[in-house]
Every structure is written in C-alpha cells, then in structure tokens.
Amino acid sequence: MTKDLTQLRDLLVAAQTEESDTAREQTKAEQDVDQVRQRATRDQQRLDSGAVSSPKDLENLQREIASLAKRQGDLEDIVLEVMERRESAQERVAELTERVGAVQGRIDDATARRDAAFEELDGEAASVTKEREVIAASVPADLLKLYDKLREQQGGIGAAKLYQRTCQGCRQELAITELSEIRKAAPDTVVRCENCRRILVRTSESGL
C-alpha cells in the first residue's frame, strides 16, 4: 500500500507540474494576443482618423491590420489549446489528490489499528509479567532457577503438563518404568520428562 501511495504521489507531482507549466504558457499566450490586439486597435484608429493620406501608406496599413487579425486568430487558437491542456491537467490533479487522500486514509487507519494492537499486547505482557513475579515469589529459588534454565534451553517452555501419560512438551508417551517412578514420587517432588527434560506438571488427568 505504501508503494502505491508513493507512485500516486509521483504522478500527482507530475500532474501539478504540468498544470503549473500550462498556466504559465496560457498567461504568455494571452499576453501575446493582447499585444497584437492593442497594435491592431492603434492601426485601426490611425486608419479611421484620416491621418494617413498616402495611398501607399494606406495600403500598407490595411495590409498590416489584416495580418494582425490573422495573427490574433492564430494566437487565440493557441490560447484555447493551452486552456484545454491545462483543464485536463487540473482534472488529473483533482483525481490524483483524491486517490492519494483515500490511500493515505487507509494507511492511517491500518497504522492506528496496528498501534492499538501493540498497545494491547504491551498491556497483556505487562500483566503476565506481573503475574509471573507474584507466582515466582512463592516458588523455591532453586526450582525457579531450574525452570528458567529449561525455558532458555527448550524454546521458552520450561515446564509441561503430563496428560494421559504423555508429556505435552515433547509429545512423547512416558515409559512404564518412568510413570511408575513418578507415581511413587511425593506431590511436592520435582519430576522431569526423561525425553525433553522439562519439568512435568502432574494433574488428575496425568493418567498415573
């Protein structure tokens, strides 16, 4: 989505540049038309005033007026053509501005949802950390040290539930002799899986 936004912004800059260029081109063309129009007006005023009496000068003046009229028409056609290109560029700018806004809106929404999710996860992590600290305070230091060591060795899981004679850490069913030893062990004795060495948590569902 970010790549799309970058491409749209590049297109928008190009359209804005084209609109700016055609605006200057239109201004220049309109100035050219105005200059020709003013010159033609002065020539027409000279012709109408009767100040020019020489037949040759009159002919030259009339020829210049006609030439200026043609020139003015050509320049006005140029103005119209530039105006059309500028209008097209303006429409393109408006379209791309809207698309950029829409994509930016989606990105902002996704960013807000991501930040909210991170905030929620941070809150949950803080809560879990606090709960762990409370529980850890009631666990013997040597057992907690063993648990932390096993967590580091076993990908973050230092203890596993013994369920239906199977260690839920390595998913291996315990041997009969191992189960027998665990069955004989006192409730507060730390027992471990012979396969993965994780601490086994015994419950009524252990199958002992």
N, C-alpha and C positions, 0 to 999 in steps of 0.2 A: 504493500500500500504506500509506503514511504517512497519507493521508486516511482510509482505512478504520480505521486504528488510532485516529485522533482521534475519529471517530464512535463507535467501540466504547467508548472511554474516557468519552465524554459520556453514553452510555447506561448505563454502569456506575455513574457518579456518580449518575445519576437513580435507578437501582435501589437503590443504597446509601442514598440519601436517603429513599426510600420505606420501606425496611426499618427505618431509624432512626426514622422518624415512626410507623410502625405499632408498633414496640417500645414507644415512649412511650405510644401510645394504648392498647396492651394493658395496660401497667402501671397506667394510670389506671383503666381499666375493671375490672381485678381489684381495685384498691383500693376502688372503689365497691361491688363485690359483697361484699367483706369487711366494709365498714361496715354494709351492710344486714343481712348475716348476724349480725353482733355485736349489732345492735339487736334483731333478731328473737329471738336467744337470750336477751337480757335480758328481753324482754317475756314469753317463754315461761316463764322462771324465775319471774317475778312471778306469772304465772297459776297455775303449779304450786305455788307456795308458800302460796297461800291468803291472801296479804296483802291482796288486793283482794276486798272483800266486797260492795261496792255492785253491784247488778245492772246499773246503767247503766255503771259503770266497767268491769265485766267484759265487757259487750257491746262497749264502745269498744276495750278491749284486744284482744279476739278479732278485731274488725274490722281493727285495726292489724296484727296478726300475719298475717292473711290478705293484707292489702295488701302487707306486706313480702315475703311469699312470692312474690306475683306480680311484685313489683319485682325480687326476686332472680333469678327465672327470666328476666325480660326482659334484665337486665344480663348474665347468664351467656350468653344467646344472642348479645349484643353481643361478649362476650369471644371466643366461638367464631368469630364472623365476622371479628374483627380478627386472630385467630390464623391463620385461613386466608389472609388477605391478606398477613400477614407471612411465612408459609411460602412463598407464591408469590413474594414479593419476594426471599426468601433463595435460592430456586431460580434466579431470574433473575440474582442477583448471582453465584452459583456458575458459571452458564453463561457469563456475560459475562467473568468473571475468567479462565476457561479460554480463551475466544476471544481475549481481549487478550493472554494469555500466548503463544498459538500465533502470532498475527500479529507480536508483538514478537520472537519467536524467529526467524521468517522474515526480519524486518528485520535483526536482529543477524547472522544468517548471511550475508545479502547484503552487509552492511556489511563483515564480516570478509573476504569474498571480494574485494570492491572494494579494500579496503586492501591485501590481499596482491597484487592485480594491480598497483596503483600502486607498491608496493614493488619488484615485479619490473621494472616499466618504468623506475623510477628507477635500479635497478641496471644495466639494459641501457643506459640513457642515459649513465650514468657510464662504463661500459665503452667505449661508442662514442666518447665524448668523449676518453677516454684514448688510444684507438687513433688517433683523428684527430690528437691532439697529437704522437704518435710519428711518424705519416706526415708531418704538416706540417713537422716539424723537418728532414725530408730534401728538402723541396720548396723551390726557389728563392723568395726573398721576393717578387719581382715577379710570379711566376706565382701564388703563393698569394694575393697582393693582388687579382689579376685574377679568380681563382676566387671569392673572397669577394664581390667586386663583382657578378659574374654571378649568384651564388646569390641575392643580395638582389633583383636585377632580374628573375630568372626563377623566382620562387616556390620558392626553396630548392634548385634544381638548377642548378649552375654548369657541370657537365660531363656529356656524354652519350656513350654508346657509338655508334660508327659500325658499323652492322650491315647487311650486304648493300646497301651504298651508300646506306643510309637513316639519317638522324640519329634516334636513339632519344629525343631531347629534344623535337623538334617533329614527328617522324614524317614529315618531308619527304625525298624522294629527292633526292640531290645532283645537280646538273647535270654533264654530261660534262666540261666545262672545269674545274669545281671539283674533280672527282675526279682529273683529270689533274694539277692543281697539288699536291693532297695526295699523290698517288702519287710525285711528284718530291721532295717535302719530306723532309728528313733525319728519322730516327726521333726525335730529341730536339727537333724543331721543334714549336712550339705551333700547331696548326691549329684553325680555328674554323668553325662552320657559318655559311654566308652568310645563311641564313634567320633563325635564332634567336640567332646569335652565341655560342652555348655552345661551350666547349672540346670538341673531338672526341677521343675515345679510340680509337686505332686498334688492331685486333687481327687475327688471322689470318682472322677472319670478316667483315672490313670490306668485302670484295668489290673490293678495289683491284687 
